[in-house]
Amino acid sequence: MTTQKMSATSPSMSLTRDQKNWRWRVFASTWLCYAGMYFCRKPFYITKAALGTELGFSASTLGLIGAVYLIAYTIGQFLTAFLGEKVGQRILLLSGMAFSIGANLVFGFTNSTAVFVVFMAINGLSQATGWSGTVGTMANWFHRRERGTVMGFWATNFQVGGVLANAAAAYALGVYGFRYSFFFGSLVLFSVWIFFVFNQRDRPEDLGLDAIVEEEAGGLTSPPAQANQADKQKASSGWTRSMITNVLLIGLVYFFMKFIRYALWSWAPYFLAKNFHQDGGSAGYLSTLFDLCGIVGVIVTGYLSDKVFKSRRAKVSLIMILIMVASCLLMYTVGRYSVFMFSACLGLVGFSLYGPDALLSGAGAMDVGSRRHATLAAGIINGLGSLGSVVQELVIGKMYDKTGGALGPVFMLLLFASACSAIVLGVVNYRNKMGRSDV
């Protein structure tokens, strides 16, 4: 066993040149890793209408295929939450990217529903390694006091990745056909895989550098001024009851947010093609408004959480989610009547949803789990949230077929989910006020 420098770096101490250099490399490699994964996640959603036309898949069949992916993704979140602590984030992420690349190559060659189902399950398990693995890595390289701002910029990976993956898949679909949407996505992620090999390490200690650690405020346990000594000792060694309660509450908020996010990811291009009569390429491009506006929302929310709300993630998240409720109401009332209004509503929901989404599952998960358990906390929160993405895929496809393609019931469901997320996050803020959490 090689000798490592184990002394902690205080928040007030400046970082060494090597630490700074590797923080940039880790930031870039993990950002590219998660952004790149979208190139092997989004093609199915962009090509849904084409798969229906060319392979004869109904909306219900497409919903089933998508649900298989999301069920596997959800199961994978819980599995990788524990695996990440056992085998390390590096091995976990390299394996996940490799299997996802292989699955998308298969999608490009097959016409079979059964093959789509099997390899969608493989792709879901593979993609599940992404968030908890990258968040767990980042927790080892950045202090709590800077995580809101850092993660605000870092978490643009899934908006930028979504936008670029959408555009690439839409271009390949329009010019070469749906199979090349999958092929191109595999090529992009393979390029990221190579970069990742040379520029990611799980911890500074793996390079013989000092650990970047600091005194935590007990994760999501009581604030230091109110926490008793026993709770502090438990927080340093494991999970307290208060921490578990807050993880579950944040997971429930994330359930409703991912219900909405995946509903619009999965079905917005389909609705644009079927209900607003856009061609496949145009539908794909318009749907990127959701992710584009989300980029701005993530940066704004992350910055405000550190600079204005003093690392209180739940307060700023509640404000943004209330804006999301209003946006979903607007989508229900006017968004179903014109492509312009629907596209505008997509942008509004994206702006107000992505900030809380990234903050609670990223910096919030780091805070609850601290450096030691960030991978596990992120996996549990994202796993609970992923249940929402599964439910929407099963429900919306059947609802759309049953109502003859009506958008009103679908948008009402999104409005209900947004209201539920606001209520649960209100409970988290109340627990903050009572000193039972520190989100």
N, C-alpha and C positions, 0 to 999 in steps of 0.2 A: 504493500500500500504506500503510495507516494505521500510525502509530507506536504500538508497544505497549510496555508496561513488561515487561522481560524478566528482571529480577533475580529470583532464586529466593527463596522464602520458607523460611527455616530452620524445622525442626520446633520449635525452642525459641521462635520468634517468634510473637507473637499475630497472628491474622488480622485484616484490616481489616473494617470494617462491611460493605462491599460484598461481600467474599469470603464472609463468614458468611451474608449474605442469599442470595447465589446458591448457596451449598452446600445450603441448605435447599430452594431451588427445584429444583435439579438432583436432589437426593435424592427429592423428592416426584414430579417428572415422570418420572424413570426408574423409580421404584417403581411408579407408576400405569401406566406403559407396559407393563412386563412382567406386572403383575397383570392389566391389561386384555386382554392378548393371550390369556389363558386363556378369556375369554368367547367367543373365536372358535376355540378349540382343544378345549374340553371337550364342547361339545354333541354331537359325533359319538359320544363314548364313553358319554354318558348316554343317548342315544337308540338305542343299538345294538339292544336287545331290541325296541323299537318299530319300528325299520327292518326287522328280521327278520320281525316279525308283519305289518306293513302293506305292505311292499314285497316281501316274500318272499325276503329275503337270508338265506342260510345262515350258520352260524358261519364257515365257510371263506371265503365271499364277503366277509363283514364283516372278517375277518382280512386279506384281500387289499387291500381299500380302505384299511384302517388302515396296512398295510405300505407302500402307495404314498405315503401322507402321510409316513411316517417315513423312507422312502428319500430323498424329496425334502428333508425336513428335515435329514437327515444330509449330503447333498450341499451343501445351502445353508449349513450350518455352516462348511464349509471355504471356500466361495466368499465368504461374508460376512466371514470372518476376514481375508481379504486386501482385500476391498472397503472394509471399515471404515477401514483405514489409508489408502486411496486417496481416497475421496469424503467421509469423515467420518461419525461416528456419527449426526449429526442427519438428514442426507439418507437414510441407510440405514434408520433406524427409522421415519421418516415414510412412506417408500415401503412398507416391510414391513407396517405397520399398515393402510395404504390398500388394498393388494391382499388382505390377509386379510379385511377387511370385505367387499369385493366377492365373494370366494369363498363366504363364509357366506351372503350374500344368495342366491346361486345354489343352495346346498344347500336353502334353504327352499322353492324353487320346483320342483325337479326330482324325477322318479321314476326316472331312468335310472341304471343302474350305471355306464355309460360316462362320463356327466357327473360323477358322484361321483368317479370315478377321476381324470379330468382336473383337476378343480378341487381335489381333495385334494392333487395334486402342486403346484398353484399355492399353495395354503394352506401346505403344508409349506415351500416355499422362502421364503414371506413370513414365517412364524413364526420361521424360522431367523435372521432379523436381530435377534431380541429379546435373547438373552442376551449375546452377544459385544458388541453395540452398547451395551447399558446398562452392562455391566461396564467396558468401555473408557472410557465417560464418567466413571464413578465413580472410576476410577484417576487421572484428571486432577484430581480435586477433593479427595482424601483421602490422608493419609500412610500409609505402611506400618505404622507403630506403632499406628495406630488402626483398621486395616482389619478385623481380626477382629471387634471389637465392632460397628463401623459396619455391616459387611456381614452380621453376624449378624441385626441388626434389618432391614436393607435386604432381605435375601434371604427375609424372610417374604412377599415379594411373590408367589412362586409357590405358597406354601401358602394365603395369604389369597385370592389370585386363584383358586386351585383350588377352595377351599371355596365362595366366593361364586358362581363360575361353575357349579359343580355344583348349588348350591341354586337358582340362577336357571333353569338348564336343566331341572332336575327339576320346578320349579314350573310353568314354561311347558309342559312335556310333560304333566304331570298335568291342567292346567286347559284348555289350548288345543290341545295336540297337538304332535308332534315338530317341525313346521315352525317354530313360534314359538320354539323353543329356539334355532334359528339366527338368526332375526330379532332377538330380544332381545339376543343376544350381539353382533351387528353394531352395534346402537344404542349399547351400552355402550362399545365400543372406539372408535366415532366420537367420543363425548364426550371420551374420554381423548386422542384425536388432537388435538382443539382445544386442550385444556389444555397439551399437550406443546409445541405451536407457540410458545406465549408464555413457557414456563418452563424450557426446556432449552437449554444451550449446551455444545458439546463440551469447551471448555477455558476457564480464566479469561482467557487471552490473547485469546480471541475478543471479550471485552468490554473489552479494554484494561487488565485487572487483572494483578497479578503472578502468575506461575506458582506453583502449590502443589507444590513438588518438594523432594526431599531426597536424601541419599546412600543408595543402595540397597545391600543386602548381596549384590549380584550375583545377584539373582533367586533361583533355586534352585541356584546354583552353590555351591561350598564356602563355609562360614562365613568371615567376614573374617579370623579368626585363623589359618586353615589355608589359605586360598586364596593362590596365588602371584600375583606382580604381573602376569604375562602373562594369567592367567585374569581378573583384575580389569579389565584393559584390554579383553579380548574381551567381557566382560559389559557394559561400558559402551557398546560399539559394535555388538554383535550377539549371536549365539547361540553358546554353547560346547557342546562335546560332552556335558558333564554336564547342562546345562540341557535339551538335547534328550532325553536319556535319561529325565530326570525328568518331562518333559512326557508322554512316551510311557507311562511307568509310571502316572502319575496318570490319563491317558486310559484305560488298561486297567482301573484300579480303577473309573473312571466308567462303563466299558462294562457291568460287572456290576451296578453300582448302578442305572443307567438301565434295564437289563433288568428288574430287580425293580420299580422305580418305575412304569415304563410297563405292566408286566404287571398290576399292581394298579389303576392308573388305568383301563386299557383294559377289563379283564375283571371287576373287582370288582362293578360294577353288573349286569353280565350274569350272573355267578354267583349274585348275590343274587336276581335275578329267576328264573333257571332252576333252580337247585339248592336255594334256600331259600324259593322261592315268594313273594317279595315283589313288590308291584306296582311299576310303573316309578318312581313318585314316591318311594316308601319306599326302594327300592334306591338311588336317587340320593342321598337324604339320608344313609343309613347309610354310603355310600361316602365321605362327606366326613370321617369319623373319621380316615381316613388322613392327610388334609391338616391337619385341626385339631390333631392330636397332633404333626404335623410342625412346626407353628409354634413350639411350645414347644421342640422339639428343636433347631431352628435357633438360637434366641436363646441357649439354654443352651450349646450347642457353641461358638458364636462368642465368647461372653463368656469361657468357660473357656480358649479358645485364646489370648486376649490376657492375661488376668489370672493364670491359673494356669500355663499351658504356654508363656508368653513368646513368642507368635506361632509356636509349633511346631504347625502345623496337622495334621501327620500323626499325632502322638501321640494327641491327643484324638479324632481321627477313627477311629483303630484301636480305641480303647475303645468308641466308639459302634457301630462295625461288628460287634464281637464280641457286643454286646447284640442287634444285628440278626440275627446267626446264630442265637442262642438263640430269638429271636422267630419266625423262620422254621421252626425245629424244632418250636416249640409249635404253629404253624399246621398243620404236616404231621400232628402226632400227634393233636391234638384239634380244630383249627379247622374241619375239614371235616364235623363231626358236628352242629353247631348254629349257628344264625344269631348267637346271643350270643357264642359262642367265636370265630367267624370275625370278627365285628366287633371284639372285643377284640384279636385278633391284628393286625387292620388298624391299629389305633391304636398298638400296640407297635412294629410295623415302621415306621410313619410317624415316630414319635418318634426312633427310632434311626437311620433312613436319611437323613432330610432334613438333619440337621446336617452330617455329612460331605459330603453331596451339595453343599450350598450353599458350604461352606467351601473344598473343594478346587477347585470350578469357579469360585468367586468370588474370595475373598481369595488362595487358592493360585495362581490364574491371574495375579492382579496381581503377586504376589511373583516368579513365574517370569519373567514378561515385563517387569517393571518398568513404569513409567509409559509408556515408549516403545512396548512391544510387548504391552501387556495385552490389547488387542482380539484380536490374532493368537493369543496363548496361550489365551485363553478360547475362541476359535473352534475351535482344534485339539482341546483337551480335550473340549469339548462335542460336537464332531463325532465323535471316537472313541467317546464315550459313547453317542451317538445310534445307532451301529451296533448296540448292545445292544438298544435299543428296537425296531429293525427286526426283529432276530432273534426276539425274543419274540412279536411280532405274527404272524409267519409260522408259528412253531412251535406256539404255544399253541392257536390256532384249529384247526389240523389235529389236534393231540393230543386236544383236547376232543371233536371229532367222532369220531375213531378209537376212543376208549375209551368212547363212549356217554355222555359227560357226566361222567366220573369226575374228582374233584378231587385225588385222591391223587397221581397222576403230575405234575400241574401244580405242586402244593405241594412235591414232592420236587425239581423243577427249580429252584424259587425257593431252596430250601435249598442246593442245589449252587452256585448263582450267588453267594449270600451268603458261602459258605465261600471261594470263589475270590477275591472282593473282599478278604477279610481276609488271605489269603495274599499277594496282590500288595502290599497296603498294608504288610504286615510287611516286605517287601523295601525299600520306601521308607523305613521307619523304620530299617532296618539301614544303608541308605546315609547317613541322617542321622548315625547313630552313628559311621560311618567317615569323616565329613567330606566326603561326595560330594554332599550336597544340603543345602538349608536350608529345608525345607518346614515 
